[in-house]
């Protein structure tokens, strides 16, 4: 792979000769009137296998006599398989279009004469040059804004699962921006010449050059693998490229993870250099004439043209603690535009000073904690500390997760980037303007006695990822040592360590257990122990899930966590030594339902008759509001033997609730799940309840396929489809035929089916770990039907490509399923889920 970058130049040189020979054939009589010009990347002499060959046909004047030759020339190029991007312009037209569009101006700036009159080419270069169009300051400002818009398309992060190596932050386009600005303003042809201008150190140039060469090799490899232009580092190609680059699986990391870690660390360096150089250009180009004198901030730092900088080139060498102090000053002075480029360079050059003595220095420890405790700019400065390498140097364990990617569809960012997103989410809870986004989180966050403790827990919650072993246990140890080093109290240290150890506890309980069960809530409350721990854990859990990816969070998860939070809060107020008993909760809900029905003059006798067919457990499985909804509909229905469906939005549950009343039979879950999945709906929760008169009352919480709220306009379609399929006892077989997504096909892990007896509830718990494929629940429903197992409850949880679903099941006699049924389910599910 080391030769691929040079081959990009070689390929451009070969195409040069091909084009010149063909050009001479078609334009022999016009050689003094038309110039053949290479533009864009090809103009720089770079050509990857799938890249377009961008050319400009530069005319002395527009004349119809050239049209036939131009058409024949271009047709011939297409016929021989060249991907040509072309434009035909006079010098006047070049000037007009470059003036209106900076992209065209940039493209022309890269121009290289292949054949034709030099005088014509020089005229175009002069008239489109910075003296005439897009002078340095205007060009720089436009390209900088263009880059900012481009970065926003990628959420201002290059640490995505399938990054764009050209357009994403830190990618090839960022390097090109540096080159364009340098060429436009400083009249240099290569980045290396910036060293002579004092804008790059030799080491920085080497970093930039090596990073560009690495990305070039990846791009060249992508084009070779796909046979076309491809700049997205898709899962389809990551493993192949890792092999081409010589990476091999080891005990801790897959080859593809090692390859992607090198990629992410490379773009981190390139992003830092891009930021620093553009800031240098900003100072040189936009603020060169600003004669404002620097203003002292303290003896070590000053504000220069709005940027903080060191007062002496050896400030950090003389005062190592200033490597942290500068970030606190940025927080304390929000009027600052940023850190001046020469100071960014000085920070990087002095990172070696952050050693054991530095970490033990009381000044450094105090500064770090003060940064965490400061009310403004925490996320901003931590991102800078990570970008400049300060965070990795100060917390060596953090350095190990920089660029660390987990090769799955759930964790879409590198571990360090995810950690900073979690930190951002927590800080967002403190901003009044965002209170309405998560009111409970905002109120809880602002009531915390020490907000810095949850921020510390966020910094350490995933810090042991990729080391092998339980990252929660290993991270707990790291967090404890850090807190002790920074002289936190025993209580605060234990709280932070506990949060890191148990940061998955609340999400696991909410998504995998029946939180309507008082005993489940009591068990969770025992682990939490007090409201303070509950508050901190709730905030960390919400921030953590939201920081995993934009797609992972939804209203359903929000509702689950809020339900568990309030239920646990109530249990803690009641007292852990006095847990609420099931009979007490049943009696409480029953009485509340009676009270509500009396208010509307409903026939209480009919309601009690209906409830008697359901038994006491019904009041445990549903809320009073749901019970009233069911009761009124079923009691008032003309023929209670009919199948009918009710649908309503459940804001409390974060989705649409589909209530189905029908005769109980073996295929019900399979029919319902296959029908909903065929309609493109996602089931996130299922509660199945059977009455004594052989009816089933099933409630499914559904979301649209993209985890959004189901539009009310679809309710009639959903209802009629379900009623029709249930009445005809019809399982929708086409739901089983849906295939894995392109991305999921690149992740292989065996389907795992396990069973556990739940003697307390007289049921069997079946856990299915498999690909989260379309039709998954329909397949599971079919297996339950064929093995004559009855579903009581289901907890649906997905983690990227991985589904971890739990089903509470019994046999036809409402007893835990025996080994024979378990074996039947095992065999059928493995067949259905592994096809």
KAZIDA-V560415 format. One record per residue. RES is the residue in one letter. OMEGA is omega in degrees with one decimal (* if undefined). Layout:
BEGIN
<<RES;OMEGA> <RES;OMEGA>>
END
This chain:
BEGIN
<<X;-176.7> <X;-176.9> <X;-172.1> <X;-178.1> <X;-179.6> <X;178.7> <X;176.0> <X;176.7> <X;-179.0> <X;-179.3> <X;177.6> <X;-179.6> <X;178.9> <X;-179.7> <X;175.4> <X;-176.7> <X;178.9> <X;-177.9> <X;-179.0> <X;-179.7> <X;-179.6> <X;179.3> <X;-178.5> <X;179.4> <X;-173.4> <X;-172.8> <X;-176.8> <X;-176.3> <X;-176.9> <X;-170.8> <X;178.4> <X;-174.4> <X;-177.7> <X;176.4> <X;174.2> <X;-171.9> <X;172.0> <X;-179.9> <X;178.6> <X;-179.9> <X;176.9> <X;176.4> <X;176.2> <X;-179.3> <X;179.4> <X;179.1> <X;176.9> <X;-171.5> <X;-176.4> <X;-176.2> <X;174.6> <X;173.0> <X;-175.3> <X;-178.8> <X;174.2> <X;172.3> <X;-173.3> <X;-175.6> <X;172.4> <X;176.8> <X;-179.0> <X;-177.1> <X;-177.6> <X;-176.8> <X;179.7> <X;-167.3> <X;-177.4> <X;179.3> <X;179.1> <X;-179.2> <X;180.0> <X;179.8> <X;-177.9> <X;179.1> <X;179.3> <X;179.4> <X;178.3> <X;-178.5> <X;-179.1> <X;171.3> <X;178.5> <X;175.0> <X;-173.0> <X;167.3> <X;-171.1> <X;170.5> <X;178.9> <X;-174.8> <X;166.5> <X;177.2> <X;-179.8> <X;179.3> <X;175.8> <X;-179.6> <X;-177.4> <X;-175.0> <X;177.8> <X;179.0> <X;-176.3> <X;-172.5> <X;-177.8> <X;177.6> <X;177.9> <X;178.3> <X;179.5> <X;-179.2> <X;-179.9> <X;-179.8> <X;-179.1> <X;-171.4> <X;178.4> <X;-177.9> <X;175.7> <X;-178.2> <X;177.5> <X;-173.5> <X;179.4> <X;-177.7> <X;179.6> <X;179.7> <X;-179.7> <X;178.7> <X;178.5> <X;-178.2> <X;-178.4> <X;-175.6> <X;177.5> <X;-177.4> <X;-176.2> <X;177.6> <X;-176.1> <X;-176.3> <X;173.8> <X;177.0> <X;-171.9> <X;-177.7> <X;-178.8> <X;179.6> <X;-179.1> <X;-178.2> <X;-179.2> <X;-179.6> <X;178.3> <X;178.3> <X;177.5> <X;179.3> <X;179.6> <X;178.2> <X;-179.8> <X;179.2> <X;-179.6> <X;178.1> <X;179.9> <X;179.4> <X;178.8> <X;175.5> <X;176.3> <X;-172.8> <X;177.6> <X;-178.1> <X;-179.3> <X;-173.3> <X;173.6> <X;-172.1> <X;-179.8> <X;-171.2> <X;-176.9> <X;177.0> <X;-178.9> <X;-177.2> <X;-174.9> <X;-179.1> <X;178.7> <X;177.0> <X;179.2> <X;178.9> <X;177.6> <X;-179.9> <X;-179.6> <X;-178.9> <X;-179.6> <X;-178.9> <X;-176.5> <X;-172.4> <X;-172.9> <X;178.1> <X;175.3> <X;-178.1> <X;-177.4> <X;176.9> <X;-178.5> <X;-179.2> <X;176.8> <X;175.9> <X;179.3> <X;-179.8> <X;179.3> <X;-179.6> <X;176.5> <X;168.7> <X;179.4> <X;179.5> <X;178.7> <X;176.6> <X;179.3> <X;177.9> <X;-179.8> <X;-178.8> <X;-179.7> <X;178.0> <X;178.0> <X;180.0> <X;178.7> <X;179.1> <X;176.0> <X;-179.5> <X;177.8> <X;-177.7> <X;178.5> <X;179.0> <X;177.8> <X;-179.2> <X;178.8> <X;-178.4> <X;-173.6> <X;-177.0> <X;-179.7> <X;174.6> <X;179.6> <X;-178.4> <X;178.8> <X;179.7> <X;-175.1> <X;176.0> <X;-178.5> <X;-172.8> <X;-172.8> <X;-178.9> <X;-180.0> <X;179.5> <X;177.9> <X;178.5> <X;179.1> <X;-179.7> <X;173.5> <X;178.3> <X;179.6> <X;177.3> <X;171.1> <X;-173.8> <X;-174.3> <X;-171.8> <X;173.0> <X;177.1> <X;-177.8> <X;178.0> <X;178.0> <X;179.4> <X;-177.8> <X;176.9> <X;176.9> <X;178.6> <X;-176.6> <X;178.4> <X;177.3> <X;-177.6> <X;173.3> <X;178.4> <X;-178.9> <X;177.2> <X;179.5> <X;179.8> <X;177.8> <X;179.7> <X;-175.8> <X;-177.5> <X;178.0> <X;176.3> <X;174.5> <X;178.0> <X;179.2> <X;180.0> <X;-177.4> <X;-172.0> <X;-173.5> <X;-173.5> <X;-176.3> <X;-176.7> <X;178.3> <X;-174.8> <X;-179.6> <X;-179.5> <X;177.8> <X;179.4> <X;-177.5> <X;172.1> <X;168.8> <X;-175.7> <X;-176.3> <X;-174.0> <X;176.9> <X;176.1> <X;-178.7> <X;-178.0> <X;177.0> <X;179.6> <X;177.1> <X;178.3> <X;176.3> <X;178.5> <X;-178.9> <X;-176.2> <X;-179.6> <X;-179.6> <X;-177.5> <X;179.3> <X;-179.9> <X;-175.3> <X;-176.1> <X;-179.1> <X;179.5> <X;176.4> <X;172.6> <X;-177.9> <X;-176.6> <X;-179.1> <X;175.0> <X;178.8> <X;176.0> <X;177.6> <X;-175.6> <X;-179.4> <X;-177.1> <X;178.7> <X;179.3> <X;179.1> <X;-177.9> <X;178.5> <X;-176.8> <X;-171.9> <X;-178.9> <X;178.6> <X;173.0> <X;179.2> <X;-179.0> <X;176.5> <X;-178.2> <X;-176.6> <X;-177.0> <X;179.3> <X;-179.0> <X;179.7> <X;180.0> <X;-177.6> <X;-178.5> <X;179.1> <X;178.7> <X;-177.1> <X;179.2> <X;-179.6> <X;-177.7> <X;178.6> <X;-179.0> <X;179.9> <X;179.2> <X;179.2> <X;-178.6> <X;180.0> <X;178.2> <X;175.8> <X;179.1> <X;-174.8> <X;-174.9> <X;-174.1> <X;-175.8> <X;167.4> <X;-178.2> <X;-178.9> <X;-177.3> <X;-176.3> <X;177.3> <X;174.8> <X;177.8> <X;179.7> <X;177.8> <X;-179.0> <X;-176.9> <X;177.0> <X;-177.6> <X;-177.3> <X;179.1> <X;179.9> <X;-177.4> <X;176.7> <X;-174.9> <X;178.7> <X;177.8> <X;179.5> <X;-178.3> <X;-178.9> <X;176.9> <X;-178.8> <X;-178.2> <X;179.3> <X;173.1> <X;-172.5> <X;174.7> <X;-176.4> <X;-177.1> <X;-178.2> <X;-171.9> <X;178.3> <X;172.1> <X;-174.6> <X;179.7> <X;179.2> <X;176.5> <X;-179.2> <X;-179.9> <X;174.3> <X;177.6> <X;177.3> <X;179.0> <X;-179.0> <X;178.4> <X;179.7> <X;-179.6> <X;177.9> <X;-177.6> <X;-174.9> <X;-176.1> <X;-177.6> <X;-177.3> <X;-176.5> <X;-175.1> <X;177.4> <X;-178.9> <X;-174.4> <X;-178.8> <X;178.9> <X;-178.9> <X;-179.9> <X;-179.4> <X;-179.4> <X;-176.4> <X;177.3> <X;-179.4> <X;177.2> <X;-179.0> <X;-178.2> <X;-177.2> <X;-178.2> <X;178.6> <X;175.8> <X;175.6> <X;178.3> <X;177.9> <X;179.9> <X;-172.9> <X;-169.6> <X;179.8> <X;-170.7> <X;-178.9> <X;177.8> <X;175.0> <X;-179.3> <X;-170.8> <X;-176.8> <X;-178.6> <X;-175.7> <X;178.5> <X;179.7> <X;-179.8> <X;178.9> <X;176.8> <X;-180.0> <X;178.1> <X;-177.9> <X;-179.8> <X;180.0> <X;179.4> <X;-178.7> <X;178.6> <X;177.6> <X;-177.5> <X;169.7> <X;171.6> <X;178.7> <X;178.9> <X;-179.0> <X;-178.9> <X;178.6> <X;-179.4> <X;179.4> <X;179.6> <X;179.7> <X;178.6> <X;179.7> <X;179.4> <X;-179.0> <X;-172.4> <X;-174.9> <X;177.7> <X;-172.9> <X;-174.5> <X;179.3> <X;179.2> <X;179.6> <X;-177.0> <X;-173.4> <X;-173.0> <X;-179.5> <X;-179.9> <X;-174.0> <X;170.8> <X;179.1> <X;-179.5> <X;-178.5> <X;176.0> <X;179.2> <X;-179.6> <X;178.6> <X;178.2> <X;-179.4> <X;177.1> <X;179.3> <X;-179.7> <X;171.8> <X;179.2> <X;-175.4> <X;-179.7> <X;176.9> <X;179.4> <X;-178.9> <X;-179.5> <X;-177.6> <X;179.2> <X;-179.6> <X;180.0> <X;-178.6> <X;179.6> <X;-179.0> <X;-178.8> <X;-179.2> <X;-179.9> <X;-179.2> <X;-179.0> <X;172.3> <X;-179.7> <X;-175.8> <X;-173.0> <X;-176.8> <X;172.9> <X;-176.4> <X;-179.6> <X;178.9> <X;176.6> <X;-177.7> <X;179.0> <X;-178.0> <X;178.3> <X;177.5> <X;-179.1> <X;179.3> <X;-177.6> <X;179.2> <X;179.3> <X;177.6> <X;179.1> <X;179.5> <X;179.8> <X;178.1> <X;179.0> <X;-179.7> <X;-177.1> <X;179.0> <X;-176.9> <X;-176.3> <X;178.5> <X;179.6> <X;-178.7> <X;-178.6> <X;179.2> <X;179.7> <X;179.0> <X;-179.6> <X;-179.7> <X;-178.9> <X;179.3> <X;-179.5> <X;179.1> <X;178.7> <X;178.3> <X;-179.5> <X;-178.9> <X;-179.6> <X;178.4> <X;-179.2> <X;-178.4> <X;178.4> <X;178.1> <X;-179.8> <X;-176.3> <X;-178.5> <X;178.3> <X;179.2> <X;-179.5> <X;177.8> <X;178.1> <X;-178.1> <X;-178.6> <X;178.0> <X;-174.5> <X;-178.7> <X;-175.2> <X;-174.3> <X;178.8> <X;-177.9> <X;176.8> <X;-173.0> <X;-175.8> <X;177.5> <X;177.5> <X;180.0> <X;179.3> <X;-179.7> <X;177.7> <X;178.2> <X;179.7> <X;-172.1> <X;-178.7> <X;-177.6> <X;-174.0> <X;-179.0> <X;-178.0> <X;-178.3> <X;-173.8> <X;-178.8> <X;-176.8> <X;178.1> <X;-178.3> <X;168.9> <X;172.3> <X;-174.1> <X;174.0> <X;178.7> <X;174.4> <X;174.6> <X;177.5> <X;-179.7> <X;179.9> <X;-177.3> <X;174.9> <X;179.3> <X;176.2> <X;178.4> <X;176.4> <X;179.3> <X;-176.1> <X;177.5> <X;-177.5> <X;177.3> <X;-177.3> <X;176.5> <X;-168.2> <X;-169.1> <X;-168.5> <X;-177.5> <X;179.6> <X;-180.0> <X;-177.0> <X;-176.3> <X;179.3> <X;178.9> <X;-179.0> <X;-179.4> <X;176.6> <X;177.7> <X;178.5> <X;-178.2> <X;179.9> <X;176.2> <X;179.9> <X;177.0> <X;178.5> <X;174.4> <X;-175.5> <X;-179.3> <X;-178.8> <X;179.6> <X;-179.2> <X;179.6> <X;170.9> <X;169.9> <X;176.2> <X;177.4> <X;-173.6> <X;176.0> <X;178.2> <X;172.3> <X;-174.4> <X;171.7> <X;174.0> <X;-173.4> <X;-179.4> <X;179.0> <X;175.6> <X;-179.8> <X;178.7> <X;-179.7> <X;-177.3> <X;179.8> <X;-179.4> <X;-174.0> <X;-178.9> <X;178.6> <X;-179.2> <X;-177.6> <X;-177.3> <X;178.5> <X;-179.8> <X;-179.5> <X;-178.7> <X;-177.5> <X;178.0> <X;179.2> <X;179.6> <X;179.2> <X;-169.2> <X;171.6> <X;-178.5> <X;-175.3> <X;-177.5> <X;178.0> <X;-180.0> <X;-172.1> <X;-177.0> <X;-171.3> <X;174.6> <X;176.0> <X;178.3> <X;-176.8> <X;-174.7> <X;-177.9> <X;-176.8> <X;179.7> <X;-176.9> <X;169.9> <X;-174.9> <X;171.4> <X;-179.1> <X;178.1> <X;179.9> <X;-177.7> <X;178.1> <X;179.4> <X;175.0> <X;-174.2> <X;-179.1> <X;-179.1> <X;176.4> <X;-178.5> <X;175.2> <X;177.0> <X;176.9> <X;177.1> <X;179.5> <X;175.0> <X;-174.2> <X;174.1> <X;174.5> <X;-174.8> <X;173.2> <X;178.8> <X;-177.5> <X;-177.0> <X;176.4> <X;178.1> <X;178.8> <X;177.1> <X;178.9> <X;179.0> <X;178.2> <X;179.8> <X;-176.6> <X;-178.6> <X;176.9> <X;174.5> <X;-179.0> <X;179.2> <X;176.3> <X;-175.4> <X;178.2> <X;174.9> <X;-173.8> <X;179.5> <X;178.4> <X;179.3> <X;-176.0> <X;-179.9> <X;-171.3> <X;174.4> <X;175.8> <X;-172.6> <X;-178.7> <X;-177.7> <X;174.9> <X;-171.3> <X;173.6> <X;176.3> <X;-176.7> <X;178.0> <X;179.7> <X;177.0> <X;176.6> <X;-175.6> <X;-178.5> <X;-177.5> <X;-178.4> <X;178.5> <X;177.4> <X;178.9> <X;177.5> <X;179.7> <X;-179.9> <X;-175.1> <X;-177.1> <X;-180.0> <X;178.5> <X;177.6> <X;-175.8> <X;-173.7> <X;-179.1> <X;-178.5> <X;*>>
END
